[in-house]
Amino acid sequence: MNTASTAISPGKRAIRETALADLDGLRRRHPGAFAKSAMRRAFMIGLPLVMVLLAFGAMVWLDFSLVRIWNGLHRLGQFAVLMIPPAPEGRFMAFSIALGETLAIAFLGTLTAAILAFPVAFLAAKNVIPNIFVHFGARRTFDVFRSVDTLIWALMWINVVGLGPFAGALAIACADFGAFGKLFSEAIEATDGKATEGIAASGGSKAHQVRFGLVPQVLPVIASQVLYFFESNVRSATIIGIVGAGGVGAYLTELIRVLELKQVAFLILMILVTVAVIDFISSKLRMAVIGKSKMV
């Protein structure tokens, strides 16, 4: 007897065996439960076909060519050889400072976005604000912010506040404000309403219902989301540095342009190690926040 069978209780196993023995009879007595509608069959066949056609059309439109990839592999190999061995060549301290700047951009941008999005998310939650115009307006505001990519925000803020890490932090804050607002509001709407009903029944105000009924339920989820976005924004902060928004990206674009590939390899290695460490610590923190594990 396999493991799946032993996990089923004797009563459920008996019902399952009886149903399987009378499967043909069940099909005759309940044809509607077994028959798939023509619409469902067409959907199951048509959806993969449409996806294949769209993928093929996209490859044709973008001039996708395996031949070009194959012909360019030797060039990729040349780059790989020129990147070995990775070496800072006397710029380790400068790279470390730039990497610290990247971490600061990601941290400040993520924290600012979370602080700003948290109160507005309650306006976008239907179980907090029943007024359709208020939460509709709040949700569309979040959509506007998150529909613009971080790189575009960086280009806009560079023209407003100038080059440097301040523009990068503002870009991440704007992009994450919309994403956090959507996620936070959905987490608030998914809470159990019994807690707020109990507070209301005991005479609590709307503010008490939010403070003691909703916030304790959503806080672990929100903290987990913020930690995840921070580790993701470390990579984003590297990219926006290429357009002048501070951090290690400025060094990357400069070194690639002059083909100092050994320094590029060392810088990439520093980023990989940093991201791996942040990912490990962040995953431990997320598990601890949602109560699935301990930090030690």
Residue frames as qw, qx, qy, qz and C-alpha x, y, z in Angstrom:
[[0.000, 0.890, 0.456, 0.000, 0.00, 0.00, 0.00],
 [0.452, 0.434, -0.031, 0.779, 1.49, 3.38, -0.98],
 [0.218, -0.164, -0.428, 0.862, 1.88, 6.46, 1.19],
 [0.293, -0.119, -0.190, -0.930, -1.05, 8.32, -0.44],
 [0.614, -0.307, -0.635, -0.354, -3.43, 5.45, 0.33],
 [0.526, -0.293, -0.655, 0.457, -2.35, 5.18, 3.98],
 [0.065, -0.014, -0.214, 0.974, -2.98, 8.91, 4.43],
 [0.478, -0.254, -0.364, -0.758, -6.70, 8.44, 3.57],
 [0.457, -0.184, 0.638, -0.591, -9.00, 7.50, 6.43],
 [0.210, 0.093, 0.970, 0.082, -10.78, 4.08, 6.21],
 [0.367, 0.626, 0.562, -0.396, -14.19, 5.71, 5.71],
 [0.309, 0.752, -0.212, -0.542, -13.02, 7.91, 2.84],
 [0.043, -0.357, 0.867, 0.344, -11.16, 4.98, 1.28],
 [0.332, 0.301, 0.889, -0.093, -14.33, 2.88, 1.30],
 [0.388, 0.755, 0.276, -0.451, -16.33, 5.67, -0.36],
 [0.149, 0.678, -0.516, -0.501, -13.61, 6.12, -2.97],
 [0.155, -0.143, 0.953, 0.217, -13.48, 2.41, -3.79],
 [0.387, 0.504, 0.733, -0.243, -17.29, 2.23, -4.05],
 [0.335, 0.793, 0.009, -0.509, -17.36, 5.22, -6.40],
 [0.066, 0.539, -0.717, -0.437, -14.63, 3.76, -8.61],
 [0.278, 0.083, 0.956, 0.049, -16.43, 0.41, -8.78],
 [0.318, 0.674, 0.657, -0.113, -19.65, 2.11, -9.92],
 [0.152, -0.424, 0.217, 0.866, -18.01, 4.73, -12.14],
 [0.010, -0.176, -0.725, -0.666, -20.01, 3.79, -15.25],
 [0.177, -0.658, -0.732, 0.001, -23.25, 3.96, -13.29],
 [0.212, -0.666, -0.215, 0.682, -22.33, 7.37, -11.92],
 [0.101, -0.179, 0.456, 0.866, -21.67, 8.61, -15.45],
 [0.108, -0.408, -0.781, -0.460, -25.13, 7.45, -16.56],
 [0.267, -0.720, -0.614, 0.185, -26.95, 8.90, -13.55],
 [0.179, -0.866, -0.065, 0.462, -25.06, 12.23, -13.48],
 [0.700, 0.429, 0.285, 0.494, -23.98, 13.01, -17.05],
 [0.089, 0.956, 0.050, 0.276, -23.78, 16.73, -16.33],
 [0.547, -0.784, 0.274, 0.106, -21.08, 16.27, -13.71],
 [0.731, -0.195, 0.507, 0.413, -18.81, 14.36, -16.11],
 [0.565, 0.613, 0.400, 0.380, -19.54, 15.99, -19.44],
 [0.311, -0.383, 0.066, 0.867, -17.45, 18.97, -20.48],
 [0.394, 0.790, 0.302, -0.359, -19.31, 21.73, -22.23],
 [0.695, 0.545, 0.236, 0.405, -18.43, 22.65, -25.80],
 [0.029, 0.962, -0.111, 0.248, -17.33, 26.07, -24.59],
 [0.600, -0.686, 0.408, 0.053, -14.90, 24.54, -22.09],
 [0.846, 0.072, 0.414, 0.328, -13.47, 22.13, -24.65],
 [0.491, 0.775, 0.138, 0.372, -13.01, 24.96, -27.14],
 [0.216, -0.938, 0.230, -0.146, -11.30, 27.04, -24.46],
 [0.750, -0.468, 0.440, 0.159, -8.92, 24.22, -23.46],
 [0.764, 0.277, 0.400, 0.425, -7.95, 23.66, -27.09],
 [0.334, 0.858, 0.177, 0.348, -8.01, 27.27, -28.23],
 [0.351, -0.923, 0.148, 0.050, -6.00, 28.86, -25.42],
 [0.680, -0.383, 0.452, 0.432, -2.75, 26.91, -26.02],
 [0.593, 0.477, 0.458, 0.459, -3.18, 27.44, -29.77],
 [0.071, 0.969, 0.123, 0.200, -3.57, 31.19, -29.31],
 [0.511, -0.785, 0.278, 0.214, -0.51, 31.31, -27.02],
 [0.717, -0.052, 0.496, 0.487, 1.58, 29.45, -29.60],
 [0.428, 0.705, 0.379, 0.420, 0.43, 31.78, -32.38],
 [0.160, -0.986, 0.010, -0.055, 1.16, 34.87, -30.27],
 [0.637, -0.571, 0.384, 0.348, 4.63, 33.56, -29.40],
 [0.661, 0.234, 0.498, 0.511, 5.36, 32.81, -33.06],
 [0.232, 0.880, 0.272, 0.312, 4.10, 36.25, -34.11],
 [0.362, -0.914, 0.142, 0.114, 6.24, 37.93, -31.47],
 [0.696, -0.306, 0.455, 0.464, 9.36, 36.05, -32.66],
 [0.530, 0.517, 0.448, 0.501, 8.71, 37.12, -36.25],
 [0.001, -0.967, -0.169, -0.191, 8.04, 40.74, -35.24],
 [0.440, -0.844, 0.277, 0.131, 11.17, 40.93, -33.06],
 [0.578, 0.664, -0.474, -0.022, 13.33, 39.27, -35.73],
 [0.705, -0.480, 0.509, -0.113, 14.17, 36.34, -33.45],
 [0.740, 0.524, -0.416, -0.074, 16.88, 34.18, -34.97],
 [0.890, -0.391, 0.207, 0.108, 18.66, 31.13, -33.56],
 [0.779, 0.413, 0.029, 0.471, 21.27, 31.55, -36.28],
 [0.098, 0.819, -0.178, 0.536, 22.22, 34.99, -34.99],
 [0.678, -0.663, 0.249, -0.198, 22.49, 33.62, -31.46],
 [0.954, -0.043, 0.163, 0.249, 24.70, 30.77, -32.62],
 [0.600, 0.587, -0.027, 0.544, 26.93, 33.11, -34.64],
 [0.103, -0.825, 0.201, -0.518, 27.30, 35.42, -31.63],
 [0.878, -0.474, -0.067, 0.019, 28.30, 32.73, -29.15],
 [0.771, 0.149, -0.136, 0.604, 31.99, 33.07, -29.99],
 [0.071, 0.641, -0.094, 0.759, 31.76, 36.78, -29.14],
 [0.680, -0.641, -0.009, -0.356, 30.18, 35.89, -25.81],
 [0.932, -0.169, -0.114, 0.301, 33.02, 33.46, -25.18],
 [0.498, 0.441, -0.144, 0.733, 35.57, 36.20, -25.87],
 [0.301, -0.705, 0.085, -0.636, 33.88, 38.44, -23.29],
 [0.876, -0.467, -0.064, -0.098, 33.92, 35.60, -20.76],
 [0.835, 0.081, -0.153, 0.522, 37.64, 35.06, -21.27],
 [0.243, 0.556, -0.125, 0.785, 38.38, 38.77, -20.86],
 [0.526, -0.677, 0.007, -0.515, 36.47, 38.78, -17.52],
 [0.929, -0.342, -0.073, 0.120, 38.78, 36.17, -15.95],
 [0.366, -0.404, -0.760, 0.355, 40.10, 36.58, -13.35],
 [0.174, -0.892, -0.320, -0.267, 37.80, 39.15, -11.69],
 [0.572, -0.125, -0.256, 0.770, 39.89, 41.96, -10.18],
 [0.077, -0.908, -0.342, 0.228, 39.08, 45.35, -8.61],
 [0.596, 0.412, 0.068, 0.685, 42.42, 46.78, -9.82],
 [0.298, 0.003, -0.301, 0.906, 42.74, 49.19, -6.91],
 [0.312, -0.286, -0.158, -0.892, 39.07, 50.30, -6.84],
 [0.390, -0.307, -0.862, 0.100, 37.72, 47.93, -4.19],
 [0.103, -0.370, -0.510, 0.769, 36.95, 50.76, -1.74],
 [0.269, 0.183, -0.199, -0.924, 35.19, 52.82, -4.41],
 [0.453, -0.132, -0.771, -0.428, 33.14, 49.77, -5.45],
 [0.312, -0.330, -0.808, 0.376, 32.22, 49.05, -1.81],
 [0.064, 0.320, 0.277, -0.904, 31.03, 52.62, -1.27],
 [0.391, 0.094, -0.443, -0.802, 28.95, 52.47, -4.46],
 [0.438, -0.209, -0.864, -0.138, 27.46, 49.15, -3.39],
 [0.167, -0.364, -0.659, 0.636, 26.57, 50.61, 0.00],
 [0.217, 0.237, -0.046, -0.946, 24.93, 53.52, -1.81],
 [0.434, -0.061, -0.715, -0.545, 22.87, 51.03, -3.84],
 [0.354, -0.332, -0.843, 0.231, 21.70, 49.32, -0.64],
 [0.027, -0.345, -0.390, 0.853, 20.80, 52.71, 0.86],
 [0.326, 0.097, -0.362, -0.868, 18.77, 53.63, -2.24],
 [0.470, -0.196, -0.811, -0.288, 16.85, 50.36, -2.08],
 [0.299, -0.346, -0.745, 0.485, 16.25, 50.63, 1.67],
 [0.063, 0.315, 0.224, -0.920, 15.12, 54.26, 1.69],
 [0.368, 0.047, -0.486, -0.791, 12.95, 53.87, -1.41],
 [0.447, -0.251, -0.849, -0.126, 11.25, 50.73, -0.09],
 [0.231, -0.366, -0.655, 0.620, 10.68, 52.19, 3.38],
 [0.151, 0.225, 0.013, -0.962, 9.28, 55.46, 2.02],
 [0.433, -0.064, -0.631, -0.641, 6.90, 53.64, -0.32],
 [0.414, -0.309, -0.850, 0.105, 5.65, 51.34, 2.46],
 [0.116, -0.347, -0.496, 0.788, 5.06, 54.22, 4.91],
 [0.266, 0.201, -0.154, -0.930, 3.13, 56.24, 2.31],
 [0.456, -0.059, -0.725, -0.513, 1.13, 53.31, 0.92],
 [0.193, -0.184, -0.899, 0.346, 0.04, 51.84, 4.27],
 [0.204, 0.389, 0.493, -0.751, -2.56, 54.49, 5.24],
 [0.424, 0.328, -0.315, -0.783, -3.79, 55.00, 1.67],
 [0.248, 0.025, -0.944, -0.218, -4.33, 51.24, 1.30],
 [0.098, 0.350, 0.798, -0.481, -7.13, 51.43, 3.86],
 [0.374, 0.481, 0.048, -0.791, -8.92, 53.91, 1.60],
 [0.426, 0.318, -0.664, -0.526, -8.67, 51.39, -1.25],
 [0.052, -0.044, -0.989, 0.135, -10.06, 48.48, 0.81],
 [0.412, -0.363, -0.504, -0.667, -13.77, 47.86, 0.29],
 [0.607, -0.475, -0.631, 0.090, -14.27, 46.43, 3.78],
 [0.370, -0.332, -0.323, 0.805, -12.94, 49.66, 5.34],
 [0.165, 0.356, -0.047, -0.919, -14.33, 52.35, 3.02],
 [0.473, 0.419, 0.773, -0.044, -17.68, 51.32, 1.54],
 [0.320, 0.804, 0.034, -0.500, -17.83, 54.47, -0.59],
 [0.836, 0.318, 0.360, 0.266, -17.17, 53.22, -4.13],
 [0.378, 0.894, -0.038, 0.236, -15.79, 56.55, -5.34],
 [0.346, -0.835, 0.425, -0.051, -13.16, 56.73, -2.60],
 [0.705, -0.309, 0.614, 0.175, -11.70, 53.25, -2.99],
 [0.735, 0.565, 0.314, 0.206, -12.06, 53.40, -6.78],
 [0.208, 0.950, -0.172, 0.157, -10.05, 56.63, -6.83],
 [0.484, -0.693, 0.534, 0.019, -7.43, 55.20, -4.47],
 [0.824, 0.031, 0.537, 0.178, -7.02, 52.06, -6.57],
 [0.616, 0.733, 0.165, 0.235, -6.68, 54.03, -9.80],
 [0.088, -0.935, 0.337, -0.067, -4.05, 56.20, -8.11],
 [0.666, -0.416, 0.607, 0.123, -2.07, 53.08, -7.26],
 [0.795, 0.398, 0.420, 0.183, -2.48, 51.88, -10.86],
 [0.350, 0.926, -0.078, 0.118, -1.03, 55.12, -12.21],
 [0.282, -0.808, 0.517, -0.010, 2.07, 54.88, -10.01],
 [0.666, -0.259, 0.691, 0.110, 2.79, 51.21, -10.62],
 [0.760, 0.578, 0.296, 0.029, 2.14, 51.39, -14.38],
 [0.313, 0.888, -0.318, 0.109, 5.31, 53.47, -14.78],
 [0.905, 0.028, -0.287, 0.314, 8.52, 51.45, -14.56],
 [0.592, -0.695, -0.024, 0.408, 11.22, 52.29, -12.03],
 [0.564, -0.002, 0.314, 0.764, 13.64, 53.22, -14.80],
 [0.101, 0.671, 0.406, 0.612, 11.18, 55.77, -16.21],
 [0.444, -0.869, -0.219, 0.017, 10.64, 57.22, -12.73],
 [0.667, -0.413, 0.112, 0.610, 14.42, 57.51, -12.38],
 [0.397, 0.310, 0.366, 0.782, 14.71, 59.43, -15.67],
 [0.141, -0.818, -0.366, -0.421, 11.95, 61.81, -14.57],
 [0.571, -0.795, -0.115, 0.169, 13.38, 62.43, -11.09],
 [0.661, -0.114, 0.162, 0.724, 16.87, 63.01, -12.52],
 [0.198, 0.519, 0.321, 0.767, 15.42, 65.92, -14.47],
 [0.391, -0.825, -0.287, -0.289, 13.72, 67.22, -11.31],
 [0.607, -0.782, 0.123, 0.068, 16.35, 66.84, -8.57],
 [0.185, 0.794, -0.574, -0.069, 19.47, 66.15, -10.65],
 [0.740, 0.246, -0.625, 0.046, 21.80, 63.19, -10.89],
 [0.026, -0.425, 0.723, -0.544, 22.57, 61.09, -7.85],
 [0.184, -0.134, -0.961, 0.157, 21.17, 58.59, -5.36],
 [0.272, 0.278, 0.454, -0.801, 18.35, 60.90, -4.20],
 [0.559, 0.283, -0.330, -0.706, 16.70, 60.55, -7.61],
 [0.419, 0.102, -0.894, -0.120, 17.11, 56.78, -7.38],
 [0.003, -0.180, -0.826, 0.534, 15.45, 56.55, -3.97],
 [0.416, 0.334, 0.181, -0.826, 12.55, 58.70, -5.18],
 [0.514, 0.244, -0.616, -0.544, 12.15, 56.52, -8.28],
 [0.310, -0.052, -0.944, 0.102, 11.91, 53.31, -6.24],
 [0.139, 0.252, 0.624, -0.727, 9.54, 54.97, -3.77],
 [0.490, 0.307, -0.092, -0.811, 7.17, 56.05, -6.56],
 [0.530, 0.158, -0.746, -0.371, 7.15, 52.70, -8.33],
 [0.289, -0.092, -0.913, 0.274, 6.71, 50.72, -5.11],
 [0.283, 0.109, 0.387, -0.871, 4.02, 53.05, -3.77],
 [0.667, 0.145, -0.275, -0.677, 1.59, 51.75, -6.37],
 [0.604, 0.092, -0.790, -0.053, 2.61, 48.11, -5.93],
 [0.131, -0.024, -0.776, 0.617, 2.46, 48.29, -2.13],
 [0.426, 0.073, 0.198, -0.880, -0.90, 50.04, -2.22],
 [0.721, 0.087, -0.472, -0.499, -2.43, 47.28, -4.33],
 [0.560, 0.044, -0.806, 0.184, -0.94, 44.46, -2.24],
 [0.012, 0.006, -0.638, 0.770, -1.74, 46.09, 1.10],
 [0.542, 0.042, 0.050, -0.838, -5.36, 46.84, 0.15],
 [0.742, 0.052, -0.584, -0.325, -5.88, 43.27, -1.05],
 [0.399, 0.034, -0.808, 0.432, -4.42, 41.93, 2.21],
 [0.225, 0.010, 0.436, -0.871, -6.79, 44.18, 4.18],
 [0.677, 0.060, -0.206, -0.704, -9.78, 42.96, 2.18],
 [0.692, 0.083, -0.712, -0.086, -8.78, 39.33, 2.79],
 [0.018, -0.245, 0.727, -0.641, -8.89, 39.69, 6.60],
 [0.268, -0.409, -0.872, 0.031, -11.42, 37.86, 8.77],
 [0.192, -0.537, -0.140, -0.810, -14.31, 40.19, 9.59],
 [0.657, -0.526, -0.540, -0.001, -15.17, 38.46, 12.88],
 [0.515, -0.202, -0.336, 0.763, -12.56, 40.46, 14.80],
 [0.015, -0.150, -0.071, -0.986, -13.93, 43.81, 13.67],
 [0.515, -0.460, -0.512, -0.512, -17.50, 42.63, 14.25],
 [0.646, -0.431, -0.547, 0.313, -16.62, 41.71, 17.83],
 [0.318, -0.120, -0.197, 0.920, -15.02, 45.10, 18.46],
 [0.227, -0.284, -0.293, -0.884, -18.03, 46.88, 16.96],
 [0.600, -0.478, -0.597, -0.233, -20.40, 44.79, 19.10],
 [0.586, -0.417, -0.452, 0.528, -18.51, 45.82, 22.23],
 [0.064, -0.944, -0.234, 0.222, -18.93, 49.51, 21.37],
 [0.533, -0.326, 0.315, 0.714, -15.65, 50.12, 19.55],
 [0.325, 0.775, -0.033, -0.541, -15.43, 52.91, 16.99],
 [0.818, 0.574, -0.032, 0.014, -14.37, 52.50, 13.35],
 [0.202, 0.785, -0.545, 0.213, -10.85, 53.53, 14.31],
 [0.551, -0.418, 0.674, -0.260, -10.79, 50.86, 17.02],
 [0.913, 0.248, 0.292, -0.139, -11.96, 48.25, 14.51],
 [0.645, 0.706, -0.261, 0.134, -9.12, 49.15, 12.16],
 [0.029, -0.737, 0.602, -0.306, -6.47, 49.43, 14.89],
 [0.450, -0.336, 0.767, -0.310, -7.31, 46.29, 16.86],
 [0.820, 0.245, 0.446, -0.264, -9.21, 44.21, 14.30],
 [0.761, 0.649, -0.006, 0.009, -7.49, 44.72, 10.94],
 [0.155, 0.849, -0.494, 0.105, -3.94, 45.91, 11.62],
 [0.519, -0.462, 0.713, -0.095, -2.83, 42.86, 13.71],
 [0.850, 0.257, 0.457, -0.047, -4.05, 40.56, 10.94],
 [0.666, 0.734, 0.033, 0.130, -2.37, 42.33, 8.02],
 [0.180, -0.899, 0.395, 0.056, 0.87, 43.45, 9.70],
 [0.660, -0.311, 0.643, 0.234, 2.75, 40.12, 9.26],
 [0.685, 0.512, 0.468, 0.225, 1.71, 39.92, 5.60],
 [0.231, 0.970, -0.020, 0.077, 2.72, 43.52, 4.97],
 [0.394, -0.761, 0.493, 0.149, 6.08, 43.07, 6.70],
 [0.736, -0.013, 0.623, 0.264, 6.78, 40.00, 4.58],
 [0.559, 0.734, 0.326, 0.208, 5.93, 41.88, 1.38],
 [0.011, -0.980, 0.198, 0.019, 8.14, 44.83, 2.34],
 [0.563, -0.532, 0.590, 0.227, 11.11, 42.53, 2.99],
 [0.722, 0.289, 0.563, 0.279, 10.62, 40.82, -0.35],
 [0.384, 0.896, 0.165, 0.151, 10.45, 44.14, -2.19],
 [0.277, -0.881, 0.346, 0.167, 13.63, 45.34, -0.47],
 [0.622, -0.265, 0.649, 0.348, 15.69, 42.43, -1.79],
 [0.581, 0.573, 0.508, 0.276, 14.15, 42.95, -5.24],
 [0.127, 0.990, 0.059, 0.015, 14.88, 46.68, -5.13],
 [0.513, -0.617, 0.440, 0.404, 18.57, 46.04, -4.52],
 [0.559, 0.169, 0.641, 0.499, 18.66, 44.72, -8.08],
 [0.254, 0.855, 0.411, 0.186, 16.48, 47.58, -9.32],
 [0.238, -0.930, 0.105, 0.259, 18.79, 50.14, -7.70],
 [0.568, -0.287, 0.551, 0.541, 21.66, 48.62, -9.65],
 [0.445, 0.498, 0.607, 0.430, 19.81, 49.09, -12.94],
 [0.068, 0.956, 0.276, 0.078, 18.68, 52.68, -12.37],
 [0.461, -0.704, 0.226, 0.491, 22.25, 53.63, -11.49],
 [0.579, 0.157, 0.537, 0.593, 23.08, 53.11, -15.15],
 [0.191, 0.766, 0.405, 0.462, 20.99, 56.17, -16.09],
 [0.218, 0.473, -0.237, 0.820, 22.66, 58.32, -13.41],
 [0.592, -0.640, -0.154, -0.464, 20.50, 57.65, -10.36],
 [0.321, -0.684, 0.570, -0.322, 23.47, 56.76, -8.14],
 [0.893, -0.201, 0.374, -0.147, 24.82, 53.51, -6.84],
 [0.566, -0.322, 0.673, 0.350, 26.91, 50.82, -8.42],
 [0.659, 0.585, 0.469, 0.065, 25.18, 51.05, -11.80],
 [0.209, 0.951, -0.170, -0.150, 27.21, 54.12, -12.76],
 [0.320, -0.593, 0.708, 0.210, 30.44, 52.14, -12.40],
 [0.676, 0.176, 0.711, 0.079, 29.01, 49.25, -14.38],
 [0.562, 0.782, 0.268, -0.010, 28.05, 51.35, -17.38],
 [0.040, 0.913, -0.378, -0.150, 31.37, 53.19, -17.33],
 [0.435, -0.450, 0.765, 0.153, 33.49, 50.02, -17.11],
 [0.692, 0.356, 0.625, 0.063, 31.48, 48.19, -19.79],
 [0.428, 0.894, 0.052, -0.119, 31.86, 51.16, -22.12],
 [0.090, 0.829, -0.548, -0.063, 35.67, 51.12, -21.83],
 [0.890, 0.175, -0.416, -0.064, 35.82, 47.28, -21.82],
 [0.037, -0.502, 0.737, -0.451, 37.40, 46.96, -18.36],
 [0.777, -0.160, -0.454, -0.405, 35.80, 43.54, -18.12],
 [0.545, -0.015, -0.726, 0.419, 37.85, 42.20, -15.21],
 [0.065, -0.019, 0.432, -0.899, 36.55, 45.03, -13.05],
 [0.617, -0.090, -0.249, -0.741, 33.04, 44.41, -14.41],
 [0.721, -0.089, -0.685, -0.054, 33.29, 40.77, -13.39],
 [0.321, -0.030, -0.663, 0.676, 34.48, 41.71, -9.90],
 [0.294, -0.046, 0.171, -0.939, 31.63, 44.22, -9.52],
 [0.716, -0.097, -0.438, -0.534, 29.06, 41.67, -10.68],
 [0.612, -0.057, -0.747, 0.254, 30.52, 39.16, -8.22],
 [0.053, 0.014, -0.512, 0.857, 30.13, 41.70, -5.40],
 [0.530, -0.061, -0.074, -0.843, 26.50, 42.29, -6.37],
 [0.731, -0.063, -0.629, -0.256, 25.78, 38.56, -6.52],
 [0.442, -0.055, -0.737, 0.508, 27.24, 37.94, -3.08],
 [0.140, -0.013, 0.335, -0.932, 25.37, 40.90, -1.60],
 [0.638, -0.059, -0.269, -0.719, 22.05, 39.85, -3.12],
 [0.678, -0.061, -0.733, -0.008, 22.57, 36.25, -1.93],
 [0.253, -0.052, -0.668, 0.698, 23.24, 37.40, 1.64],
 [0.341, 0.007, 0.146, -0.929, 20.23, 39.75, 1.61],
 [0.684, -0.050, -0.511, -0.518, 18.03, 37.01, 0.15],
 [0.554, -0.083, -0.789, 0.251, 19.09, 34.57, 2.90],
 [0.079, -0.103, -0.547, 0.827, 18.53, 37.05, 5.74],
 [0.428, 0.013, -0.087, -0.900, 15.30, 38.35, 4.25],
 [0.654, -0.110, -0.664, -0.346, 13.84, 34.86, 3.82],
 [0.416, -0.156, -0.761, 0.472, 14.64, 34.07, 7.46],
 [0.097, 0.107, 0.317, -0.937, 13.01, 37.34, 8.56],
 [0.532, -0.044, -0.361, -0.765, 9.93, 36.71, 6.42],
 [0.622, -0.166, -0.762, -0.068, 9.45, 33.24, 7.86],
 [0.281, -0.173, -0.648, 0.687, 9.89, 34.59, 11.38],
 [0.235, 0.024, 0.066, -0.969, 7.43, 37.43, 10.75],
 [0.666, -0.077, -0.374, -0.641, 4.67, 35.12, 9.49],
 [0.663, -0.396, 0.469, -0.430, 5.39, 32.66, 12.31],
 [0.944, 0.224, -0.197, -0.138, 6.68, 29.68, 10.31],
 [0.817, 0.105, -0.334, 0.458, 10.19, 29.60, 11.77],
 [0.476, -0.835, -0.039, 0.275, 12.51, 31.17, 14.31],
 [0.291, 0.901, -0.320, 0.044, 15.50, 33.38, 13.59],
 [0.029, 0.576, -0.796, 0.182, 17.81, 31.13, 15.65]]
